[in-house]
Amino acid sequence: MAEEMKSPNQNQPVGDVVKGDFATILVGLGTMLDGALTPLSKVVASALDSMTVVAHQILNGISNSIDNKQQ
């Protein structure tokens, strides 16, 4: 009866199993974060590009306004 209750991987130390499970969890978390952050980074990049265009238009308007006042 005692032999039936032994684990099937008796030669493998318990520490290796824990390390393997922890590594699997870390890889899974990394994959999830990558999948979540990639679209988010694209949204942020697009928003920054839009803000750059708007800022350029504002500065052009201010520059044109100042040039018109000086003439």
KEBA-529027 format. One record per residue: residue number from 1; x, y negated, z of N, C-alpha, C in turn. Coordinates in steps of 0.001 Angstrom, whole numbers. Layout:
num|n.c1|n.c2|n.c3|ca.c1|ca.c2|ca.c3|c.c1|c.c2|c.c3
NUM|X|Y|Z|X|Y|Z|X|Y|Z;
...
END
This chain:
num|n.c1|n.c2|n.c3|ca.c1|ca.c2|ca.c3|c.c1|c.c2|c.c3
1|815|1185|0|0|0|0|865|-1258|0;
2|1959|-1235|726|2845|-2398|781|3459|-2667|-577;
3|3746|-1636|-1334|4331|-1821|-2654|3341|-2472|-3615;
4|2068|-2257|-3474|1063|-2842|-4345|947|-4346|-4123;
5|1258|-4845|-2954|1093|-6251|-2632|2318|-7082|-3001;
6|3405|-6457|-3413|4608|-7203|-3783|4349|-7952|-5087;
7|5027|-9096|-5234|4849|-9895|-6453|5533|-9202|-7622;
8|5035|-9394|-8840|5615|-8741|-10007|7013|-9248|-10357;
9|7363|-10455|-9958|8674|-11034|-10276|9556|-11036|-9029;
10|9910|-9878|-8551|10690|-9803|-7319|12111|-10286|-7507;
11|12675|-10173|-8674|14061|-10572|-8907|14207|-12078|-9075;
12|13128|-12787|-9335|13187|-14227|-9556|13037|-14957|-8232;
13|14016|-15825|-7890|13906|-16571|-6637|12714|-17531|-6662;
14|12173|-17799|-5498|11001|-18668|-5397|11340|-20082|-5854;
15|12533|-20552|-5574|12934|-21900|-5975|12857|-22119|-7471;
16|13219|-21109|-8263|13151|-21244|-9711|11717|-21392|-10184;
17|10806|-20697|-9533|9400|-20816|-9907|8902|-22221|-9618;
18|9272|-22765|-8479|8844|-24113|-8113|9444|-25128|-9071;
19|10723|-24983|-9401|11357|-25906|-10340|10686|-25832|-11699;
20|10378|-24647|-12145|9721|-24497|-13434|8350|-25131|-13440;
21|7596|-24937|-12380|6278|-25539|-12297|6371|-27059|-12218;
22|7329|-27566|-11450|7508|-29007|-11326|7913|-29616|-12665;
23|8807|-28942|-13381|9222|-29432|-14693|8041|-29440|-15653;
24|7215|-28427|-15584|6040|-28370|-16454|5092|-29521|-16138;
25|4918|-29806|-14861|4054|-30921|-14470|4632|-32242|-14975;
26|5947|-32422|-14823|6576|-33666|-15284|6449|-33836|-16798;
27|6649|-32755|-17527|6511|-32830|-18986|5068|-33164|-19350;
28|4122|-32553|-18654|2718|-32846|-18908|2377|-34298|-18612;
29|2876|-34808|-17501|2645|-36214|-17164|3287|-37147|-18187;
30|4495|-36807|-18606|5159|-37623|-19619|4387|-37651|-20920;
31|3860|-36510|-21306|3072|-36434|-22537|1788|-37250|-22405;
32|1143|-37157|-21259|-88|-37927|-21049|198|-39427|-21059;
33|1266|-39832|-20380|1612|-41254|-20366|1970|-41761|-21747;
34|2706|-40961|-22491|3075|-41351|-23846|1834|-41512|-24712;
35|921|-40570|-24583|-314|-40650|-25358|-1169|-41843|-24976;
36|-1107|-42253|-23718|-1904|-43391|-23266|-1224|-44717|-23580;
37|98|-44758|-23479|807|-46023|-23640|1072|-46396|-25093;
38|1148|-45416|-25977|1423|-45733|-27378|325|-46615|-27982;
39|-958|-46258|-27856|-1985|-47160|-28392|-2016|-48502|-27664;
40|-1753|-48468|-26357|-1747|-49705|-25592|-633|-50628|-26066;
41|532|-50074|-26355|1639|-50910|-26829|1329|-51508|-28191;
42|605|-50767|-29026|216|-51312|-30332|-757|-52463|-30166;
43|-1674|-52358|-29201|-2622|-53439|-28935|-1891|-54670|-28426;
44|-945|-54469|-27520|-182|-55592|-26970|644|-56259|-28069;
45|1274|-55469|-28919|2065|-56035|-30019|1183|-56835|-30970;
46|6|-56323|-31264|-923|-57032|-32142|-1390|-58337|-31504;
47|-1674|-58307|-30210|-2100|-59517|-29510|-985|-60562|-29503;
48|253|-60121|-29288|1372|-61065|-29300|1577|-61660|-30687;
49|1409|-60863|-31728|1511|-61391|-33090|435|-62442|-33348;
50|-776|-62159|-32896|-1871|-63124|-33076|-1588|-64408|-32313;
51|-1068|-64282|-31091|-748|-65467|-30301|351|-66291|-30961;
52|1281|-65622|-31617|2355|-66331|-32308|1792|-67154|-33464;
53|870|-66556|-34201|246|-67270|-35329|-527|-68481|-34823;
54|-1287|-68305|-33751|-2075|-69414|-33191|-1148|-70511|-32663;
55|-96|-70135|-31972|851|-71129|-31450|1503|-71902|-32588;
56|1826|-71215|-33665|2433|-71884|-34832|1453|-72891|-35434;
57|191|-72504|-35528|-821|-73415|-36074|-1009|-74629|-35171;
58|-1006|-74414|-33862|-1153|-75532|-32921|23|-76488|-33050;
59|1240|-75945|-33101|2423|-76810|-33222|2432|-77553|-34552;
60|1990|-76913|-35621|1893|-77610|-36910|874|-78744|-36836;
61|-246|-78496|-36167|-1253|-79547|-36016|-735|-80714|-35205;
62|-17|-80433|-34129|557|-81507|-33309|1593|-82282|-34119;
63|2415|-81559|-34860|3443|-82213|-35676|2801|-83105|-36737;
64|1773|-82610|-37390|1094|-83428|-38416|412|-84642|-37784;
65|-155|-84460|-36604|-809|-85576|-35917|184|-86657|-35549;
66|1349|-86252|-35065|2392|-87213|-34700|2915|-87921|-35948;
67|3094|-87189|-37050|3569|-87806|-38294|2562|-88810|-38819;
68|1273|-88528|-38706|251|-89456|-39183|204|-90719|-38343;
69|466|-90628|-37040|431|-91783|-36170|1629|-92711|-36413;
70|2748|-92144|-36831|3964|-92930|-37046|3902|-93689|-38360;
71|3083|-93294|-39300|3021|-93969|-40598|2121|-95133|-40557;
END
